[in-house]
Amino acid sequence: GAWTVNGAIVTIPYMAYGTIGTKTFSQVINLTNNGSQTGAVYADVWATDAAGKSNPILKNVVVGTTNPKATLKLAGVLKTAMEAKGFKDGTVAIRLLADVKADSVSVYSAYVDNATTERAIVNNDSAVQRKGSVL
């Protein structure tokens, strides 16, 4: 038989970290739980090297707990966890898994140019990015 995850899985396909070229970036990654369950949030993170190869940085790391009717800010804890593994500057893909009902979770993701404060929203596959599509 096959098994499926009974929770929310959201992929952020691109996120800029640290200094890239001449620009320095910070991140906004907010997971909102509109449901009634509390659950752990796990992260997988991959970086792409110069040859185009995907390299895992974090795998199944607990990055927080999502509470009902609340928003969990994940940018800081993700950055700290990645820096502890030696990653500081570059781009990554992030997959978040929350142990709550999938239809109750949305993720807002963006990176910010620290010099200009200009924000670039990163489309992800959570409900907030699907703009009303049926889950």
VENMO-V481461 format. One record per residue. N is the residue number from 1. SS is DSSP state (@ for helix, = for strand, . for the rest). OMEGA is omega in radians with two decimals (999 if undefined). BURIAL is # if it has 9 or more other ideal C-beta (glycine too) atoms within 8 Angstrom, else .. Layout:
BEGIN
N/SS/OMEGA/BURIAL + N/SS/OMEGA/BURIAL
END
This chain:
BEGIN
1/./3.12/. + 2/./3.08/. + 3/./3.11/. + 4/./3.10/. + 5/./3.10/. + 6/./-3.11/. + 7/./-3.11/# + 8/=/3.04/# + 9/=/-3.13/# + 10/=/3.11/# + 11/=/3.01/# + 12/=/-2.96/# + 13/=/-3.06/. + 14/=/3.04/. + 15/=/-3.14/# + 16/=/3.14/# + 17/=/3.02/# + 18/=/-3.11/# + 19/=/3.08/. + 20/=/-3.03/# + 21/./3.14/. + 22/./-3.09/. + 23/=/3.07/# + 24/=/-3.02/. + 25/=/2.92/# + 26/=/-3.00/. + 27/=/2.98/# + 28/=/3.09/# + 29/=/-3.09/# + 30/=/3.09/# + 31/=/-3.14/# + 32/=/3.13/# + 33/=/3.13/# + 34/./-3.10/. + 35/./-3.09/# + 36/./-3.11/. + 37/./2.98/# + 38/./3.14/. + 39/=/3.08/# + 40/=/3.07/# + 41/=/-3.12/# + 42/=/3.13/# + 43/=/2.91/# + 44/=/-3.13/# + 45/=/3.09/# + 46/=/3.01/# + 47/=/3.07/# + 48/=/-3.12/# + 49/./-3.08/. + 50/./3.14/. + 51/./3.13/. + 52/./3.13/. + 53/./3.12/. + 54/=/-3.12/. + 55/=/3.13/. + 56/=/3.06/. + 57/=/3.10/# + 58/=/3.10/# + 59/=/3.06/. + 60/=/-3.13/. + 61/=/3.08/# + 62/=/-3.10/. + 63/=/3.10/# + 64/=/3.08/# + 65/=/3.10/. + 66/=/-3.13/# + 67/./3.14/. + 68/./3.06/. + 69/./-3.09/. + 70/=/3.09/. + 71/=/3.12/. + 72/=/3.13/# + 73/=/-3.01/. + 74/./-3.03/# + 75/@/-3.09/# + 76/@/-3.12/. + 77/@/3.09/# + 78/@/3.13/# + 79/@/3.13/# + 80/@/-3.14/. + 81/@/3.13/# + 82/@/3.11/# + 83/@/3.09/# + 84/@/3.09/. + 85/./3.07/. + 86/./3.13/. + 87/./3.14/# + 88/./-3.04/. + 89/./3.09/. + 90/=/-3.14/# + 91/=/-3.12/# + 92/=/2.90/# + 93/=/-3.07/# + 94/=/2.98/# + 95/=/3.11/# + 96/=/3.06/# + 97/=/3.12/# + 98/=/-3.13/# + 99/./3.05/. + 100/./-3.11/# + 101/./-3.07/# + 102/@/-3.07/# + 103/@/3.13/. + 104/@/-3.05/# + 105/=/2.97/# + 106/=/-3.13/# + 107/=/3.00/# + 108/=/-3.11/# + 109/=/3.13/# + 110/=/2.95/# + 111/=/-2.99/# + 112/=/3.01/# + 113/=/-3.05/# + 114/./-3.12/# + 115/./-3.06/. + 116/./-3.01/. + 117/./3.08/. + 118/./-3.07/. + 119/=/3.06/# + 120/=/3.12/# + 121/=/3.11/. + 122/./3.09/# + 123/./3.07/. + 124/=/-3.06/# + 125/./3.05/. + 126/./-3.09/# + 127/@/-3.12/# + 128/@/3.14/. + 129/@/-3.11/# + 130/@/3.02/# + 131/./3.00/. + 132/./3.11/. + 133/./-3.14/. + 134/./-3.13/. + 135/./999/.
END
